[in-house]
Amino acid sequence: MAKVLTSRSENYSQWYQDLVIKAGLAENSAVRGSMVIKPYGYAIWEKMQAELDRMFKETGHENAYFPLFIPKSFFSKEASHVKGFAKECAVVTHYRLKTDEVNGGVMVDPDAKLEEELIVRPTSETIIWSTFKNWIQSYRDLPLLINQWANVVRWEMRTRLFLRTAEFLWQEGHTAHATKQEAIDETEQMINVYADFAENFMAMPVIKGVKTENERFAGALETYTIEAMMQDGKALQSGTSHFLGQNFAKAFDVKFATKEGNEEYVWATSWGVSTRLVGALIMAHSDDNGLVLPPKLAPYQVVIIPIYRKEDQLAAISEKVNEVIAKLKAKGISVKYDNRDNRKPGWKFAEYELKGVPVRLAIGPRDLENGTVEVARRDTLEKNTQPIEGVEDYIESLLEEIQTNIYTKAFNFRKENTTKVDTYQDFKTTVKKGGFVLAHWDGTSESEDRIKSDTKATIRCLPLEYEEEEGLCVYSGKPSKRRVLFALSY
């Protein structure tokens, strides 16, 4: 297989596009701005789903499903929410087609106009809170901890596979609580769940923080975020958790009877991650040879390729391979045996390197004689020979080593590309190069907006872990007590 990728140094954006398509993750669809997620890409998303779903259920959440269509009037109930999403909404106005007698084909039936337009779900706060009103009457009904796996539509003009598409897949959690503190605790708990998943499964270091007022989710009182650095130095928002206060409860009149018999509005949160995480996984770790997948999220962790010339050699190899596969599966290691006879071993090696399979085993007649197997690891491209007896123990340990190594490499990259600056000139020079910039900010929207206008850099977050430090805002020169995280972003 010839090299099929533009190099990262030549054109990072094209490298990413090439990799998504050539590795068989996704492709553009006939619908502008939407994507087809292919089986290999969807398998990665399924692995993410499975781990996240387990983590959600361990924290007491239950899955449910709510309608795709939301009455337009619901969006009018929470002013900041509708303002935040109005420009991204797809709207259903009619419910029927009919034959076009003049031009042929079909046309929208003008007599089938809906009495009230329906919004195709951009997020589900409004439809869910209209439902919660029926589910919550008493303190005994709280907390209500709901998650849904769904698709959403946000009409995007500039799209990029996985990172920004008109339709994407995600999960969205929606919870209701009796007290403000319970809701805040939930918001913080879920951003910690996302950070745990990003670091321990995606092998992607993240910075947890709070968004500025300008960058908050529409309708939230506080938005928590995890921010990751991609290999081009840009930041990618990789998960958010929102403290919604009582805004949606008041908009949809969701009250509960307290233990004392009083009536109060409930407190709310929402939180979500999407198929954007697949894009993050690609950009955080992959190289000019293809995907580099952390073992915990790889569709299969090991691929075994037989090397033979005659059918009797393949039969002997397959017998030994089946023994190895059984031992690997007994350890919970996913494995694929590629014994296709229509591709040569070299082609297969290149294919699985492109697809980012963490470990590749190759075994031929001579290996059978010697009782050995060739082991290649994707993260470093190193190869060695191991005894075939007990190789399952070696591979188990190797997968752990690869997972750790991928994280360490990404962590060191972020550390090397994070800079503190104290003057606006240094700020502009550093931001332009890419990477994270820690700088003082005076806390005003005016300075934040001007910096964004001048440099395209945004405040990614006010990091939760920080040292209080007196300083002066890099833009205005006004006093500041802490540094915040700036970066160019997707």
N, C-alpha and C positions, 0 to 999 in steps of 0.2 A: 504494500500500500504506500503510495507516494505521500510525502508530507502535504497536508491539505490546509494548513492554517497560516494565516498572516501572523507574523511575529508580534508579540506584545509591544516591543520597542518601536516597531514600524508604525503600527496603528492599533492602539489598544481596543478601540471600539469595534473595529473590523475583526480583530482576533476573537473578541467575545462572540460576535455574530457568527463567524465561521465555526467556532467551537460548538455553539448550541445546535447548529444545523448538522455539521459533519458528525458529531457524536450521537446524533439521533435523539436529541432531547425534545425538540419542538420545531415547528415551522410556522410561517405565516399562513393564515387561512384566507378563504375567499372573502371574508368579511373584514374590511379595513380596520386595522388596529387590534384584531383578535388573533389568538394563536391556537394551533393544534398542538396539544401536548402528546408526544409520541410515547410508546410503551416504556422505553428506558427512562425518559424524563419523568413519566408518571410513577414509575417504580421508586424513584428517589423521593418524590412527593409522598408516596404511600409510606415509606419508611419514616419520613418526618411526621406524618399524620399519626402513625402508630405510637411513636414515642411521646409526642405531645398529648395525644388522647389519654395515654396512660398517666401522664403527669397531671392532667386536669382532673381525672377521676380520683387520683390519690389525694387531691386537695378538695375533694367533696363535690365536684361539679358533675352535672348530668347533661347529656346531649338531648337536644330537641330540634325541631325544624319549623321555620316560620315562612310565610308566603314570599314569593319572588316579587309580587306586585304590591305597591303601597299607595293608598289613596292620596291624591295630591294635597288634600286638606290637612293630612297628618303633618306634612312638612311646614305648614303655616303655624303650627302650635308652639314651636320652639324657634324663636327668631334667629339666633346666632347659628343654629344648626342648618336652617334652610339657606341662610346667606353663605355658609361654607360650602354647600354642595350644589347650589342652584345651577351653576354653570357646567356641571358634570353630569346632569341627569338626562337619561333617556326616557321619553314619555310615550305611553300608549294612549292613542286617542280613539281608535276604532276597534271593533271586535270581529269584523268579517270582511272577506274579499268576495268579489263577483267577477264573472267573465266580462272582459272588455270587448263589447260587440263591435266597436269601431276599429281599434288597433290590434285586436287579438290579445291573447294572454289573459292576465287578470289585473284587476284594479281594486283599490279600496272602495268599499260600498259606502257612499255618502250617507245612506240611511242607517248605517250601523255605528253612528257616533256615540261614544260613551257619555253618560250623563256627567260623570266625573272622571277626569284623566287619571291614569295610573302611572306611578313612577316605577321604573325597573330598579330594584333594590341597589342603591349605592352603598348602603350600610343600613342596619336594621333597628336602630334605636326606636324609631317612631312606631313601627308595626309591633315591636316587642312590648313597648310600654303600654300600648293600647290593649294588649293581651294581658299584661301583668295586672292591670286594673281588675280583671275578673278573677285572678288567682290569689290576690292579696287582700285580706280583710283584717287579719289579726296578727299580733306579734308571733303567734304560733306558726304563721306561714313564712316567717323569716328566720335566717336568711334564705333567699331564693337564688340558687347558683346554677345558671343555665349557660350552656355553650351550644353553638351550632356550626356545623361544617356546611359551607354553601359556596355559591358563586355570586359575585357582585359585578355591577356595571358602572364604570365611571368614564364618561366619554372623553377620551384622550386624543389629542391631535398628533402629538409626537410620541411614538411608541417604540419599545424595545422589548424583545422577547423576554418573558419572565419579570423584567424590572418594571415595566410600565405598559400595560395593555388595557384596552377598553373593557374587557371582561377578564376576571382572574378568579382563582380559587382561594379560599381562606377559611379560617375559623374566627368566629367572633363570640366572645364571652359577654354575658349581660347578667349583672347581679343586683339584687335589692337587699338593703340592710336596715336594721332598726335605728342604728346610730351613725353619726358622722364618722366616728373613729373606726367603727367596723368597716365602713366603706373605704376609708383611707388605707386601713390594714390590708384589705383585699387588693386594692390597686397596687400597693407595694409588693404584696406576695406574688402577684402575677408577673410583674416586671422581673422579679427574681427568678421565677420559673422560666421565663424566656431567656434570661441571661444564662441560667444553668443549661438549658437546651443548646444555646448557641455555642457555649464554651466546651461542654462535655460531649456533645454529639456532633455538632458541626465543626468542632475544633477551631472555632472562630472567636478570638478575644473581642469583647465588647466593653464599652463604657456606658454605665447606667447613669441616667441623669433626668433632669426635669426640663421640659420645653419652656421657652419664653412665652409670654402672652401672645405675641404675634404668631408663634408656631404651634399653638395648642390646637387640639382637635375641636372642631366646631361644636359648641355646646358644653365643653368641659370646663371645670374650674382649675384642673391641673392635669397635665399630660406627662407621664413618665415614658422614657424611651431607652432603647439600647442602640448604640451607634457603633458600627464596625468600619474599619478601614479596608478598602479594596486595594489591589496591587498597583493601581494608578494613583494612589494617594487620596482618592475621593472618599467621602463618607457615604455610608448607606444606612438609612434608618431601617432597622431590622425587626422591630417589634415595638408596639406602644400599648400603654395601659392608662386608662382615663378615669379620674375621679370626677363624676358628673354632678356631685352635690345633690340638690333636690330639683334641678331644672326640669328633668323629664317627668318626674313624679308630679310636679305642679302643672306641667303642660297637659298631662293626661289624667290628672286628678287621682293619683294613686296614693291612698291613705291607708293607715292601719290603726287598729285599736291597741293601745299600749296595755301593759299589765295593770296600770292604774286606772284604765278606762278612758283615757284621753285619746283624741284622734290626731295623728301626726302624719306628715308626708314621709315616705321612705327615702333612703339615701341610695345612690346608684353608682355603678361602675360599668365600664365596658373595656374590652381589650382584644387585640387581634394580631395575628401574623398571617402572611399569605404566601403564595407561590413565588413571591419576590425572594424568599429564602433560597430557592433553587439557584437564582441568579447570584445571590450572595455567595453561595457555596462554590460556584464556578469561579467567580472573580477573586475570592480570597485565597484560593489554593492552586489553581490550575497553571500549567506552563505551556511553552510553545509546542510540546508534544501532545497535548490534550488535557483531558480532565485529570485532576488528582482528587480522589474522593476519600474522605475519612472512612475507615472500615465500618464504623457504627451506622453509616447511612448509605453504604454502597449496596446496590441491588443484589450483587453477589460479591463476596469478599475474596474468593479464590476462584481462579479459572485453571483448569488442567488441560494441557494440549499434548496429544500423543504425536510422536514423531516416528514414522514407519514408512516402509516401501511395499510390504506385502501384507495381505489380509491376515495371514497366520500371526504376523508380528502384532497387528492391531488387536487380535483376539487375546494374545498373551498380556499385552499392555493393559487392555480394558479390564481383565480379570484382577490385576494388581490395583488399578485405579479404583475399581469399585470397592476394594477393601479400604483404601485411603479415604474415599468419599464417606463411607459409613462411619469411620473414626472421626472425621471432621464434623459431620452432622451431629454425632453424639456429643460434641462439645459446643453445639449451637452455632457452628460456623457454616455460612451459606456458600455453596460451591456449584460451579458449572463445569461440566465435562464437554468440551467441544471436540467431538470426533467426526465432524463433517468431512466428507471426502472430496468436496468441491472447492476447497480452499487450501493453500499450502500453509505450513506452519509459520513461515515468515509473515504472511499476510495476516494471520490470526494474531501474531505477536503485536503487530502494529495496530490492529483493530482494538485490542484490549488495552493497549497503552493509551490510545485515543479516548477510550471509554472510562479510563481511570480505575480499572479493577485493581485493588490494593496489592494482591499477591498473585503471581502467575507461576504455575508449575509446568515443567516440560519433562517428558519421560519417553525414552526410546529403548530399543533393544539392548544397547550397551548399558543403559541405566539398570535394566532388569538384571543383567548379568552381574553388575557391580553392587546391586542393592542400593542405588542412589537415585536422587531426583534433583533437577535443577530448579532453584527457587529464585525468582526475580521480584523485587519490591518496586512498586510504582513511584513512591515518593522520592526516592533517591536514584532510581534506575540501576541499583546495584544487583548483582547476581552472585550466587554461590551454589555449591553442591552440598546436599544434606543426605544422611542415611534415610532411606525410605521408611524403615521401621522407626516409629516414634516421631515421624515428621509432623504429625498432628499437634504434638506438644510444642514443637519449634514454631509452627505457624500460629498457634494460639498466642504465644509470647510475642511473636513478630507483629501480629495485628495490633496488639496493645502498644508496642513500640512505635509503629507507624502512626497511630492515632495521636500519641503524645508528640511525636516529631513534627507532625503537620501543625499542631497547635503552637508549639514552641517557635517554629519558623514564622508563623503569622504574628505571634506576639512580639518577637524580636523586630520584625519589619515595622510594626506599629511604633514600637519604642524608638527605633532609629529615625522615624519620620514624624515624630511629635516634637514641637519646638515651642519654647516660651519666648514671647517678644514683648517689648515695652514701648516701642515707638510705632507710629502709624506707617512710617516709611518701611521699617523692617517688617511690619505686618503685611503690607501690600506685596513686598518682594517674596516673603516666605509663602504666603497663600498661593501666589501664582505658581510656585514650584510644585504645589500639592502637599498633602499630608495634613496632620492635625496641628492647629495653632492654639496655644493657651495664652490668652491675653485678658487684660482687665477691661471691663465694660461698666459703664455708669448706671446701667439698669433702665435706660430710657428707650422707648420705641424709636425716637428720633435718631439716636446714634446707631441703633441696630439697622434701621432702614437705610441710612446713608452709607454705612459700611457695605451693606448688600448691594446698593446701587453702584458704588465705586468699584467693588472687587468681585461681586457675585458670590462672595462667601456668606454663609449664614451661621448663626449661633446654633450648633447642633444640639447642645444641651448645657445646662448648669450641672456639672458632674456631682453625683451624690457623695462621692469620696473626694474631698478637697481639703486643702489647708487654708485657713483664713489668713489672708495676706493683704496688708494695706498697699494700695497702689493707685495709679491714675489711669483712667480710661484711655485706651490707645487712640481713640478718635477725638473725644471732647476734652480730655485732660481733667475731667471732674473726678472726684474721689471714688474709689472702688475698694471693696473689702475682699474680693476673690477673683480668680481668673475663671473664664468660661471657655468652652470648646468651640472654636470656629473651624470651618472647612468648606471647600467646594463639595457639592453633593450631586447625587442622581435624583 
